Amino acid sequence: MSKEKSLRVCEKGHTFYKSSECESCPSCDKENKPQSGFLSKLSSPARNALIHKGIDTLQELSNYTEKEILKLHGIGPASLPILRSSLQKEGLSFKE
């Protein structure tokens, strides 16, 4: 059984429907998508999860284990290869 979608309005006045508790606005997500860097390679939910946690650099990401990152709402298994690859390119890795 799927949850009913509700109409929402963001701070900028964009209207959108969401069935989850997530407050992110799809229009604002598109406007704010980075043009480069590891965050630009991720889906909006994954990017928002990391930003909400205060993780916006690979250095900060390397302070977490893969398990900890996977627990964040919005991060799924498809995000891990992107994150691993980005870390490796900078000589970093997830915390053990």
Solvent accessible surface area in square Angstrom, and as a share of the most:
residue,aa,sasa,rsa
1,M,246,1.10
2,S,104,0.67
3,K,126,0.53
4,E,153,0.68
5,K,130,0.55
6,S,52,0.34
7,L,104,0.52
8,R,46,0.17
9,V,97,0.56
10,C,24,0.14
11,E,186,0.83
12,K,128,0.54
13,G,46,0.44
14,H,48,0.22
15,T,88,0.51
16,F,21,0.09
17,Y,136,0.52
18,K,37,0.16
19,S,39,0.25
20,S,44,0.28
21,E,133,0.60
22,C,41,0.25
23,E,131,0.59
24,S,29,0.19
25,C,7,0.04
26,P,58,0.36
27,S,44,0.29
28,C,19,0.11
29,D,20,0.10
30,K,162,0.69
31,E,106,0.47
32,N,102,0.52
33,K,86,0.36
34,P,41,0.26
35,Q,171,0.76
36,S,87,0.56
37,G,47,0.45
38,F,16,0.07
39,L,18,0.09
40,S,20,0.13
41,K,107,0.46
42,L,7,0.04
43,S,66,0.43
44,S,34,0.22
45,P,75,0.47
46,A,0,0.00
47,R,11,0.04
48,N,39,0.20
49,A,12,0.09
50,L,0,0.00
51,I,88,0.45
52,H,168,0.75
53,K,100,0.42
54,G,48,0.46
55,I,1,0.01
56,D,84,0.44
57,T,61,0.35
58,L,29,0.15
59,Q,117,0.52
60,E,62,0.28
61,L,0,0.00
62,S,20,0.13
63,N,92,0.47
64,Y,53,0.20
65,T,28,0.16
66,E,54,0.24
67,K,152,0.64
68,E,72,0.32
69,I,1,0.00
70,L,69,0.34
71,K,164,0.69
72,L,34,0.17
73,H,148,0.66
74,G,28,0.27
75,I,15,0.07
76,G,25,0.24
77,P,108,0.68
78,A,85,0.66
79,S,11,0.07
80,L,12,0.06
81,P,73,0.46
82,I,57,0.29
83,L,0,0.00
84,R,92,0.33
85,S,46,0.30
86,S,6,0.04
87,L,1,0.01
88,Q,126,0.56
89,K,148,0.63
90,E,113,0.51
91,G,70,0.67
92,L,47,0.23
93,S,69,0.45
94,F,16,0.07
95,K,106,0.45
96,E,190,0.85
